[in-house]
Structure formats: structure tokens, C-alpha cells
């Protein structure tokens, strides 16, 4: 009940009571004055009631919600931040001949022209974790763990494969970092613009991933220029001996680790706010190949020298490329997967790749390029792969920020000592959901 409804009956009752009750003797004029005074008081109360906002049976309007505090990061331990990332990916390809190994393209198989095949896989699906902290005033601590599913097994029961697993300590004040674990090699460190997990390996792009300890130091060379020097001690990776096939070597039998190095200069050239990078890089190591269980072995040198260039030509157009020379590069995806000849000599090779990528819009990019890997024929035997060339063009469309469609057409031509060349066309597509 409202205040108005409560006071009105009380006032009326009081008036009636006072008019009906016997009043003391007084003059008629005094009674009239009292009535006038009461009427004035009633008028004042009515004015107060009208000015008061009416009550309501509805719930009072709630105030604006308090802004929610930012959710705390996922923590693996006190002070450690963890970010989960990755993607689920499907790759499908139609080949006019056989490409090795199939799910990715490295080279055309000898005599496979016209033997068309399909490859459908989800093995490029990837999951990773970035960890950081706790930091100190002078040092930042981080780590990365990343897997895909190219680790063997069967096509519908693939095994995980460690891509990256390393710790990084960084001192911003001195622009110095140390990496310990498995990550990308320093030699030939650029990535071509292909939509294929094979990354043009054995077709002009060398360098892979190895366990290593790496030291990187940066220097300012001007207002916008930066020089970076990196050196790493990396594990050697042996393999089944190609001469007898009698034994294998995990790489730990080598006398010294492989030494990798890279010197890079980044500076704006054609586009003011997009620096170009030119770098020289390479590696040197010795592999000890066991021929039997009695320590009969071959010691083979492995080395490379590389030149890298990443050059923005405009805000939307980017050129990148590499060239290399070296020997015994099988474990660095060079020499078309060939290391030693019939007499145990290292297979020398040279090659490179070049590509352009153009951003049609924030969600669409097109790219085209080519690469070649050309071993020295004098180091090869009959049936060996003498050269490998590929040309590609693709379009990558981000349908949404998390759903990406890729379409690519590529041509592969691989030569063989003493045999005809193999020529294969590949049409492929990819569907990727990122998170």
C-alpha cells in the first residue's frame, strides 16, 4: 500500500472525528479558523504526496554490471604462463604420377609418369604450447613444445613427432639469448610460401630441425638497422650406411657436434616500415657412419654455405629466396636426399628457390615460385637422382580468422642418372582450423 493510500483515510477520519465530537464552548469565528487551518494542512499533505514518485511492484532496475576482470592466464606452475595453440588440418592431393613420399612432395619417383594417385591425410595437424615466466628484472624465460603427426605409424594411426622442444633465456638489455633444445637450424632459415608441409625440401630449400645449443646476439647498426649474429652446436644425425646397409648411427658417435652460424642485417630498403633482411649462413660437421658392429666406419664431412634474402617490394608484395652449396646434405634436406656415393665420397650439391607473395586483401594471398636442387653428377651412381625442380602457384583464403582454405598447383620434374626424367603435376587443397 502506498503512503498516499495510508494517509488519506487517516486524515478524513480525523476530520470527521473532530467535526462530530463535542467541542468546548467557543466563538463561531474560532471554529471557522480551525477548519481553514486544517484544510490548508490537508492541501500541503496532498502536494507532498503528488510530488513523491509512485511506488511500483516491479523489481528495482539493477545497476550496470561491474566490468569483469581479465581472466588469469592458464598456469602450469606458480608464475608460469601457458598458451595452447595449433591447428587441425586436412590435406588432399591428386598427382598425375607418384611423388615421394606422398602426403608431402619431395621429388618425382622414377618411371612413375602416368601412374596417378590420390593422397588424403590429417598428419599435418599440429599442437603446441608456448610457456613464459617467471621473469627477473634482467632476464625473460620462455619455452616451446610443439608436435605434429609425421612420426611414422600407419596412415590412420599416425605417431606424434616432436617439431620443437626448447628453453629460451633472453636478456633484453643486451639483446642476447640462449636456446637449448630442438628447433630450426640456422643455415638457410627462410620458409618458402608453399602450402605443403614438405616446404620444398630436396627441391632447393635446405635446413631442418636439430637438437642444439644456440647463442644469439643482436646489435643496433643505426636508427633502423639491426645486425644479428647466431652460432649453435647441433647434434649430428647418422643413418643406415648406403654402401652396405649393415648398421645405423644415431649421431652420438661423431667426435664433434655440428657447428652452425648465421649473420643477418635487417634494414628498410624499398618500404619504409617493412625492413628487408639479407643473411649468410652455413654449417660444418662430421658424420661417422658405422659399417659393422666392430667400429669399422667412414667419417664424412657435411657442410653448407647459404645466402638468404627477404625483400618487401611494396606494402602488399614480398620477395624471398635462398641459394646454397654444400656436400653430404641429406640430413639438411639437400642433395635430393643423397649423401655418399659408391666410394664413400660426399655428394656435392647446389641449388635454391625464389618466390613472390602478394596480399590481395587482409584475408587473401597468392604466391608463386620455383626451386631446384642439383647434385654433382660425378658424385652419383647409375639410378641416382641427378636434379629436382619444382614450380608452384597457390592461393590462401582465410574464410574466417580461424578457418583457412588453401589451393595449390605444382609441377615436379626429377632427373635420374641413366634413366628418363619423371614429370608429375600435383593439384592439392588444404582445410585448416586454427586455435
C-alpha positions as CSV (number, residue, x, y, z in Angstrom):
1,X,0.0,0.0,0.0
2,X,1.3,3.5,-0.9
3,X,1.9,6.3,1.5
4,X,-0.9,8.2,-0.3
5,X,-3.4,5.4,0.3
6,X,-2.4,5.2,4.0
7,X,-2.6,8.9,5.0
8,X,-5.8,9.9,3.2
9,X,-8.2,7.7,5.2
10,X,-6.5,8.8,8.4
11,X,-6.9,12.5,7.6
12,X,-10.5,12.1,6.6
13,X,-11.2,10.1,9.8
14,X,-9.6,12.8,11.9
15,X,-11.7,15.5,10.2
16,X,-14.9,13.5,10.8
17,X,-14.0,12.8,14.4
18,X,-13.3,16.4,15.1
19,X,-16.5,17.6,13.5
20,X,-18.6,15.0,15.4
21,X,-17.0,15.3,18.8
22,X,-18.4,17.8,21.3
23,X,-16.3,20.9,21.2
24,X,-15.8,23.2,24.1
25,X,-17.6,26.4,24.0
26,X,-16.0,28.9,21.7
27,X,-17.0,31.6,19.4
28,X,-18.2,30.7,15.9
29,X,-15.3,32.6,14.3
30,X,-12.7,30.4,16.1
31,X,-14.2,27.1,14.6
32,X,-14.1,28.5,11.1
33,X,-10.4,29.5,11.6
34,X,-9.6,25.9,12.7
35,X,-11.4,24.5,9.6
36,X,-9.5,26.8,7.3
37,X,-6.2,25.8,9.0
38,X,-7.0,22.1,8.7
39,X,-7.9,22.5,5.0
40,X,-4.5,24.2,4.4
41,X,-2.7,21.4,6.1
42,X,-4.6,18.8,4.0
43,X,-3.6,20.7,0.9
44,X,0.0,20.7,1.9
45,X,0.0,16.9,2.5
46,X,-1.7,16.3,-0.9
47,X,1.1,18.4,-2.5
48,X,3.7,16.3,-0.8
49,X,2.0,13.1,-1.9
50,X,1.8,14.2,-5.5
51,X,5.5,15.2,-5.5
52,X,6.6,11.7,-4.2
53,X,7.3,9.1,-7.0
54,X,4.7,6.4,-7.1
55,X,5.7,3.0,-5.7
56,X,5.9,0.0,-8.1
57,X,5.7,-3.7,-7.7
58,X,8.4,-4.2,-10.3
59,X,11.9,-5.1,-9.1
60,X,14.2,-2.1,-9.0
61,X,16.4,-1.7,-12.0
62,X,19.8,-3.3,-11.5
63,X,22.8,-1.1,-11.8
64,X,25.2,-1.7,-14.7
65,X,27.3,-4.8,-14.1
66,X,30.7,-4.4,-12.8
67,X,33.3,-4.9,-15.6
68,X,34.7,-8.4,-15.3
69,X,38.4,-8.6,-14.5
70,X,40.5,-10.2,-17.2
71,X,40.7,-14.0,-16.8
72,X,44.0,-15.0,-15.4
73,X,46.3,-16.9,-17.8
74,X,46.5,-20.7,-17.6
75,X,49.4,-21.6,-15.4
76,X,51.5,-24.7,-15.4
77,X,53.2,-23.7,-12.2
78,X,53.2,-20.6,-10.0
79,X,54.4,-17.7,-12.2
80,X,54.4,-19.7,-15.4
81,X,52.0,-18.6,-18.2
82,X,50.9,-21.2,-20.8
83,X,49.4,-20.6,-24.2
84,X,48.0,-23.5,-26.1
85,X,47.9,-23.2,-29.9
86,X,47.8,-25.2,-33.1
87,X,45.5,-26.3,-35.8
88,X,43.5,-29.3,-37.2
89,X,44.4,-29.7,-40.9
90,X,43.3,-31.8,-43.8
91,X,45.4,-32.1,-47.0
92,X,44.2,-33.7,-50.2
93,X,46.2,-34.1,-53.4
94,X,45.8,-35.6,-56.9
95,X,49.1,-36.4,-58.6
96,X,49.5,-37.4,-62.3
97,X,52.4,-39.7,-61.2
98,X,54.0,-40.8,-58.0
99,X,55.6,-38.2,-55.7
100,X,57.7,-39.3,-52.8
101,X,56.7,-39.9,-50.1
102,X,53.1,-39.0,-51.0
103,X,51.5,-36.9,-48.2
104,X,54.2,-34.3,-48.8
105,X,56.1,-33.8,-52.1
106,X,59.9,-34.1,-52.2
107,X,60.6,-35.5,-55.7
108,X,59.0,-37.5,-58.5
109,X,59.6,-41.2,-58.4
110,X,61.5,-42.8,-61.3
111,X,59.3,-44.2,-64.0
112,X,56.0,-43.1,-62.3
113,X,54.7,-40.9,-65.1
114,X,51.0,-41.6,-65.8
115,X,50.6,-43.7,-62.6
116,X,48.1,-41.3,-61.0
117,X,47.3,-41.4,-57.3
118,X,45.4,-39.7,-54.5
119,X,46.8,-38.7,-51.1
120,X,44.5,-37.7,-48.2
121,X,45.9,-37.0,-44.8
122,X,45.4,-35.3,-41.5
123,X,49.1,-35.8,-40.4
124,X,49.9,-32.1,-40.7
125,X,47.6,-31.4,-37.7
126,X,49.7,-29.6,-35.1
127,X,49.5,-28.8,-31.4
128,X,51.9,-26.6,-29.4
129,X,52.5,-24.8,-26.1
130,X,54.2,-21.5,-25.5
131,X,55.4,-21.1,-21.9
132,X,56.8,-17.9,-20.4
133,X,58.0,-16.7,-17.0
134,X,58.6,-16.2,-14.3
135,X,61.0,-13.4,-15.4
136,X,63.5,-11.4,-13.5
137,X,64.3,-7.7,-13.9
138,X,67.1,-8.6,-16.3
139,X,66.0,-11.9,-17.9
140,X,63.0,-13.3,-19.7
141,X,62.4,-17.0,-19.6
142,X,60.3,-18.9,-22.2
143,X,59.9,-22.4,-23.8
144,X,58.2,-24.0,-26.7
145,X,56.8,-27.6,-27.1
146,X,55.3,-28.5,-30.5
147,X,54.1,-31.7,-32.2
148,X,52.7,-32.8,-35.5
149,X,51.8,-36.4,-36.7
150,X,54.5,-37.2,-39.3
151,X,56.3,-39.5,-36.8
152,X,55.5,-42.8,-38.6
153,X,52.9,-45.4,-37.8
154,X,50.1,-46.1,-40.3
155,X,48.1,-43.6,-42.3
156,X,45.0,-43.9,-40.0
157,X,47.1,-44.3,-36.8
158,X,49.9,-41.8,-37.1
159,X,52.6,-41.3,-34.5
160,X,53.3,-37.8,-33.0
161,X,56.6,-36.2,-34.0
162,X,58.5,-33.5,-31.9
163,X,59.0,-30.4,-34.0
164,X,60.2,-28.1,-31.3
165,X,61.1,-28.6,-27.7
166,X,63.4,-25.9,-26.3
167,X,64.1,-23.5,-23.5
168,X,65.0,-19.8,-24.2
169,X,66.6,-17.3,-21.9
170,X,66.7,-13.7,-23.2
171,X,68.4,-10.6,-21.8
172,X,66.6,-7.6,-23.4
173,X,69.1,-5.1,-22.0
174,X,72.0,-6.7,-24.0
175,X,69.8,-8.2,-26.8
176,X,71.3,-11.6,-26.0
177,X,69.5,-15.0,-26.0
178,X,70.4,-18.7,-25.4
179,X,68.3,-21.5,-26.8
180,X,68.7,-25.1,-25.6
181,X,66.7,-27.9,-27.2
182,X,65.3,-28.8,-30.6
183,X,64.3,-26.1,-33.1
184,X,65.1,-24.8,-36.6
185,X,68.6,-25.0,-38.0
186,X,70.5,-21.7,-38.5
187,X,71.5,-22.4,-42.1
188,X,69.1,-21.4,-44.7
189,X,66.4,-20.3,-42.3
190,X,63.7,-18.8,-44.6
191,X,60.4,-20.7,-45.3
192,X,59.0,-20.7,-48.9
193,X,55.4,-19.6,-49.5
194,X,54.2,-23.2,-50.3
195,X,51.1,-24.8,-49.0
196,X,52.8,-28.1,-48.4
197,X,54.4,-29.4,-45.2
198,X,57.3,-30.6,-47.4
199,X,58.5,-26.9,-47.6
200,X,60.3,-27.6,-50.9
201,X,62.9,-29.7,-49.2
202,X,65.1,-31.6,-51.6
203,X,63.9,-29.1,-54.2
204,X,66.0,-26.0,-53.4
205,X,65.2,-25.4,-49.7
206,X,67.6,-26.8,-47.2
207,X,67.7,-26.7,-43.4
208,X,65.6,-28.7,-40.9
209,X,65.4,-29.1,-37.1
210,X,68.1,-30.5,-34.8
211,X,68.8,-30.6,-31.1
212,X,71.2,-27.7,-30.4
213,X,72.5,-25.1,-28.0
214,X,72.4,-21.7,-29.7
215,X,73.7,-18.2,-28.7
216,X,72.2,-15.2,-30.5
217,X,73.4,-11.5,-30.1
218,X,71.8,-8.5,-31.7
219,X,73.4,-5.1,-32.4
220,X,71.9,-1.8,-33.5
221,X,73.7,-0.6,-36.6
222,X,71.8,2.7,-37.0
223,X,68.4,4.3,-36.4
224,X,66.6,1.4,-38.1
225,X,69.3,-1.1,-38.9
226,X,69.9,-4.3,-36.8
227,X,72.7,-6.9,-37.1
228,X,72.2,-10.3,-35.6
229,X,74.9,-13.0,-35.1
230,X,74.0,-16.5,-34.1
231,X,76.1,-19.6,-33.5
232,X,74.9,-23.1,-32.5
233,X,76.3,-26.5,-31.6
234,X,73.9,-29.1,-33.1
235,X,73.6,-32.8,-32.9
236,X,74.8,-34.9,-35.8
237,X,72.3,-37.4,-37.2
238,X,73.6,-40.6,-38.7
239,X,71.7,-43.1,-40.8
240,X,71.9,-46.5,-42.4
241,X,75.1,-46.8,-44.4
242,X,74.3,-46.5,-48.1
243,X,77.2,-48.7,-49.1
244,X,76.4,-51.9,-47.2
245,X,73.2,-51.1,-45.3
246,X,74.8,-53.0,-42.4
247,X,74.3,-50.6,-39.5
248,X,73.0,-47.3,-38.4
249,X,74.3,-44.4,-36.4
250,X,72.3,-42.1,-34.2
251,X,74.8,-39.3,-34.5
252,X,76.2,-39.6,-31.0
253,X,79.3,-41.5,-32.3
254,X,80.7,-38.3,-34.0
255,X,83.7,-36.7,-32.5
256,X,82.3,-33.2,-32.6
257,X,78.9,-31.7,-32.8
258,X,77.9,-29.8,-36.0
259,X,78.6,-26.0,-35.8
260,X,76.0,-23.7,-37.4
261,X,76.2,-20.0,-37.9
262,X,74.2,-17.1,-39.3
263,X,75.0,-13.4,-39.8
264,X,72.0,-11.2,-40.8
265,X,71.3,-7.5,-41.5
266,X,67.8,-6.0,-41.3
267,X,67.2,-2.6,-42.7
268,X,64.3,-0.7,-44.5
269,X,65.1,-0.5,-48.3
270,X,62.1,-0.1,-50.6
271,X,59.4,0.1,-47.9
272,X,60.0,2.4,-45.0
273,X,58.2,0.4,-42.3
274,X,59.0,-3.1,-43.6
275,X,62.7,-4.0,-43.2
276,X,64.5,-6.2,-45.7
277,X,66.8,-8.9,-44.4
278,X,69.9,-10.3,-46.0
279,X,71.9,-13.1,-44.4
280,X,74.7,-15.5,-44.9
281,X,74.6,-18.8,-43.0
282,X,76.0,-22.3,-43.1
283,X,77.2,-25.3,-41.1
284,X,80.1,-27.8,-40.8
285,X,80.1,-31.2,-39.1
286,X,81.4,-34.7,-39.4
287,X,79.3,-37.8,-39.5
288,X,80.7,-41.2,-38.5
289,X,79.0,-43.9,-40.5
290,X,79.4,-47.4,-38.9
291,X,79.8,-50.2,-41.4
292,X,79.6,-53.0,-38.9
293,X,79.4,-53.7,-35.2
294,X,83.2,-53.7,-34.9
295,X,83.6,-49.9,-35.3
296,X,84.6,-50.1,-39.0
297,X,83.3,-46.8,-40.2
298,X,83.5,-43.9,-42.6
299,X,83.9,-40.3,-41.4
300,X,82.1,-38.0,-43.8
301,X,82.1,-34.2,-43.8
302,X,78.9,-32.3,-44.1
303,X,78.8,-28.6,-44.8
304,X,76.8,-25.8,-46.4
305,X,77.1,-22.1,-47.3
306,X,73.9,-20.2,-47.9
307,X,72.7,-16.7,-48.9
308,X,69.2,-15.5,-47.8
309,X,67.1,-12.6,-48.9
310,X,63.7,-11.4,-47.7
311,X,62.7,-8.2,-49.5
312,X,59.4,-6.3,-49.3
313,X,58.8,-4.7,-52.7
314,X,55.6,-2.8,-51.5
315,X,53.1,-2.9,-48.7
316,X,51.5,-6.0,-50.3
317,X,54.3,-7.7,-52.3
318,X,57.1,-9.7,-50.7
319,X,60.0,-11.4,-52.4
320,X,62.1,-14.1,-50.7
321,X,64.7,-16.6,-51.8
322,X,67.8,-18.6,-50.9
323,X,70.7,-20.3,-52.7
324,X,73.1,-22.8,-51.3
325,X,76.1,-25.0,-52.0
326,X,77.5,-27.8,-49.9
327,X,78.0,-31.6,-49.6
328,X,76.6,-34.6,-47.7
329,X,73.3,-32.7,-47.1
330,X,70.8,-35.5,-46.7
331,X,70.1,-34.6,-43.1
332,X,69.6,-31.0,-44.1
333,X,67.2,-31.8,-47.0
334,X,69.8,-31.1,-49.7
335,X,71.3,-33.2,-52.5
336,X,67.8,-34.7,-53.1
337,X,68.3,-36.9,-50.1
338,X,71.6,-38.3,-51.2
339,X,74.8,-38.3,-49.0
340,X,77.6,-40.6,-50.1
341,X,78.5,-42.1,-53.5
342,X,79.6,-45.7,-54.2
343,X,83.2,-45.0,-53.0
344,X,82.1,-43.1,-49.8
345,X,82.7,-39.7,-51.2
346,X,80.3,-36.9,-50.1
347,X,77.7,-35.9,-52.7
348,X,78.1,-32.2,-53.5
349,X,75.0,-30.2,-54.4
350,X,73.9,-26.7,-55.1
351,X,70.5,-25.0,-55.6
352,X,68.0,-22.6,-54.3
353,X,64.5,-21.2,-54.5
354,X,62.7,-17.9,-55.1
355,X,59.1,-16.9,-54.6
356,X,56.7,-13.9,-54.6
357,X,53.7,-13.4,-52.3
358,X,51.0,-10.8,-52.9
359,X,48.3,-9.9,-50.4
360,X,45.1,-9.3,-52.4
361,X,43.2,-8.4,-49.2
362,X,43.7,-8.9,-45.5
363,X,42.1,-12.4,-45.9
364,X,43.5,-13.5,-49.3
365,X,47.1,-14.0,-50.5
366,X,48.5,-15.5,-53.7
367,X,52.1,-16.8,-54.2
368,X,54.2,-18.3,-57.0
369,X,57.8,-19.6,-57.1
370,X,60.3,-22.2,-58.1
371,X,63.2,-24.2,-56.7
372,X,65.9,-26.6,-57.8
373,X,68.4,-29.0,-56.2
374,X,71.2,-30.1,-58.4
375,X,73.8,-32.6,-57.2
376,X,77.1,-33.1,-58.9
377,X,76.7,-35.9,-61.4
378,X,80.3,-37.1,-60.9
379,X,79.4,-38.0,-57.3
380,X,76.5,-40.1,-58.3
381,X,75.9,-43.7,-59.5
382,X,73.5,-45.2,-62.0
383,X,69.9,-44.7,-60.9
384,X,70.7,-41.8,-58.6
385,X,68.7,-38.6,-58.7
386,X,70.6,-36.0,-60.8
387,X,68.4,-32.9,-60.4
388,X,65.0,-32.0,-58.9
389,X,62.9,-29.0,-59.9
390,X,59.5,-27.7,-58.9
391,X,57.3,-24.7,-59.9
392,X,54.2,-23.8,-57.8
393,X,51.3,-21.3,-57.6
394,X,48.8,-21.1,-54.8
395,X,46.0,-19.0,-53.2
396,X,45.4,-19.0,-49.4
397,X,41.9,-17.7,-48.3
398,X,41.0,-17.0,-44.7
399,X,37.3,-17.7,-44.8
400,X,37.2,-16.7,-41.1
401,X,40.2,-15.8,-38.9
402,X,40.1,-19.5,-37.8
403,X,39.1,-21.3,-41.0
404,X,41.6,-21.3,-43.9
405,X,41.4,-22.7,-47.4
406,X,44.4,-23.4,-49.5
407,X,44.7,-24.3,-53.2
408,X,48.0,-25.1,-54.9
409,X,49.1,-26.4,-58.3
410,X,52.7,-27.6,-58.7
411,X,54.9,-29.3,-61.3
412,X,57.7,-31.6,-60.3
413,X,60.5,-32.8,-62.6
414,X,63.2,-35.2,-61.3
415,X,66.2,-36.4,-63.4
416,X,67.9,-39.8,-63.0
417,X,71.4,-41.0,-64.0
418,X,71.0,-43.4,-66.9
419,X,67.2,-43.1,-67.0
420,X,64.5,-40.8,-68.3
421,X,63.2,-37.9,-66.3
422,X,60.0,-38.1,-64.3
423,X,57.4,-35.4,-64.7
424,X,54.4,-35.1,-62.3
425,X,51.7,-32.5,-61.7
426,X,50.1,-32.1,-58.3
427,X,46.8,-30.4,-57.5
428,X,46.2,-30.1,-53.8
429,X,43.9,-28.4,-51.3
430,X,44.1,-27.8,-47.6
431,X,41.5,-27.1,-44.9
432,X,42.8,-25.7,-41.6
433,X,41.1,-24.8,-38.4
434,X,43.4,-22.8,-36.2
435,X,43.2,-22.2,-32.5
